[in-house]
Amino acid sequence: MCIDDIYLTKPKTKFTIESGQSDNFIFTCASMQGWRKSMEDAIIKEKLSTGEYLFGILDGHGGFEVSSVVSKYLPRFLESNIKFRNKQYEDSLLESFIDIDKWLITPEGLNALVEERFSMSVEDVIKNIKNQKKQYNQQLFDVSELAKLTPKKIVELIGNSIIDDSGTTANIILITKDKIYCANIGDSRSVGIQKGKSIIMSFDHKPTHAKERSRICKAGGFVVDGRVCGALSLSRAFGDYQYKDDMVIAIPDIRVFKNIEMIFMACDGIWEGLNDYGEQLTQKIYKNNKQPSEQKLKSIMNEILAPSMNETTVWGLDNMSCILIEFNNQQTKTKKESLKIKKTIKKQKK
């Protein structure tokens, strides 16, 4: 793929900021598209119907569709899981991850992916393809040939092209009454503060890790240049169905915590290039009492963003998204609106 297909000539540096609070914590989400031609990250920030809070960083690759669809549907999968209703949180997180990955290739899941790609209903997509509108080519299909197919076949063809060639990480934090659960696939990461010290809350799934490499090779794949079959830099993800069959799986590692003072969640666009796993950066955020939370996150992304792009530029070219969760035992309450339902979240662009 040509570099011009991936990067802009000038970065998009506008921030999207979202914030809110519960009785026990405040949160701030921030994202920037940066040098990438499209924004492939997605964020989950939601109070579930049963009272728990769900946060997530999803870093898409090969397109925005999978990360966006999973961010919308994963909370619903979790809420409808019987074990979740019975407060069996680890089991319900595990099952929900597996279930939604399988659902993505069902007719309903493919419909959701197609609607996400074109920002309209499947019915309208089919209508426009039948009318052979050129903008639906997307350099992937011959519209005149697509128009000859049945609506079902059209959705299957487009949907499968999305789910085969793209996917997303998922770093999920579930906050319950007395515990915090971190479920992760891929290399988005959560770092927490506990008793004033940084702790790594998630495990990065990279093909070079011995356990991951072993599974990939047993499934008939290989790892070269740190990538699955020389292409994918992750060993676990939603989607990426050309690498399924145990090469790239959606089974999360789940860790359980108590007495957490602060959590910093971020995609690898923020973690990459650091000398550690983010412990120092998280400590810096934790100890910085001079700036408001949103300003802290803006400052971090401005520092990471590459000032220019050339052949020697290595870091700071990716989309950047992060969530800062600060519990009341770490920071005093603010005047931000309570997070009662998803729609109450304050959103602003600067």
C-alpha positions, 0 to 999 in steps of 0.5 A: 500500500502506498504511503499516500493511501494512509497518511495526510500531507498535514495532520488533523489536530482537532481534539474530541473531548468527552467527560462525565462522572459517577458517584465514585469517579470522574472520567475524561476521553480524548482523541485526535485523528493526527496524520492518518487519513481516517479515524479508525479508533473508537471509544466506549463510555457507558453506564450499563442498565444494571449499574456497572460502568463500561469503558473501552479503547478500540484501535481499528486497523484496515478500516474504521468499521469493525472498531465502530460496530464493536463499540456500539454492540459490545455493551449490549452483548454484555448486558444480555449475557446471563452470567453478567446478570448473575454478576459472573463478570469474568465469564460474561466478559469472556463469552461476550468477546467470543460471541460478538466476534462470531456475530460479526460474520452473521447476516446481522453483523455483516449488515451492521458493517455495511451500514457503518461503511456507507453511513446509511441503511442497507436498503439505501446501499442496495438501491444506490448500487442497483442504480450503479452510483460510482461512489460505491465502487470504493476501488474494491468492486465493479459497481456494474457487476455488483448490481447484477447480484441479489441484495443478500449477495451484495451485503455478503460480498461487501461485508466479508471484504470488510471483516476479512481485511480489517479488525480492531483491538479492544481494551475494556474496563468494567467497573462494578460495585467492588472490583475493576475488571480489565479485559484485553485483546491486542495492544491497546493498554491500561495502566493503573495507579494503586497505592501511588504506584503504576501497575500494568493492568493488561497484557499486549498480544503480539505475535512475537510473544512465545505463547502467541507465536506457538498458537499461530504456528500450530494453526498453520500460520507463521510469524515474520518481521513481528507480524502474523503471516508477515502482515498483521502486527497483532495476535488477537483482535476482533475481525481479521477473519482471513487469519482466524482458525486460531491464528488471530483470536478474540479470547481476552486476557482478564485481570481483576483489581481492587483499590485502584486510584486512577486508570489511564487507557490508550491505543498504541498510538500513544504507548508506542515509542515510550521506554517502558509500558507507560508507567512513567507517563501514567505517574506523570498524569497522576502527579500533575495537579496543576492542569485539568484532566482534559488539558493533561490529555491534550498535552500528551497527544500534542507531545506525541504527534510527529511535527512532520512526516518524512522517511525517518519519522517513526512515531507519532503518525497514528490515531490517538485515543485515550481515557483517564478515569480518576477515582474519588480517593485520588481526586476531589469531585468536580462540577461535571455532569453525572453519567447516568446514561450515555446521552448525558456525556458532555461532548466538545471539540477544540 
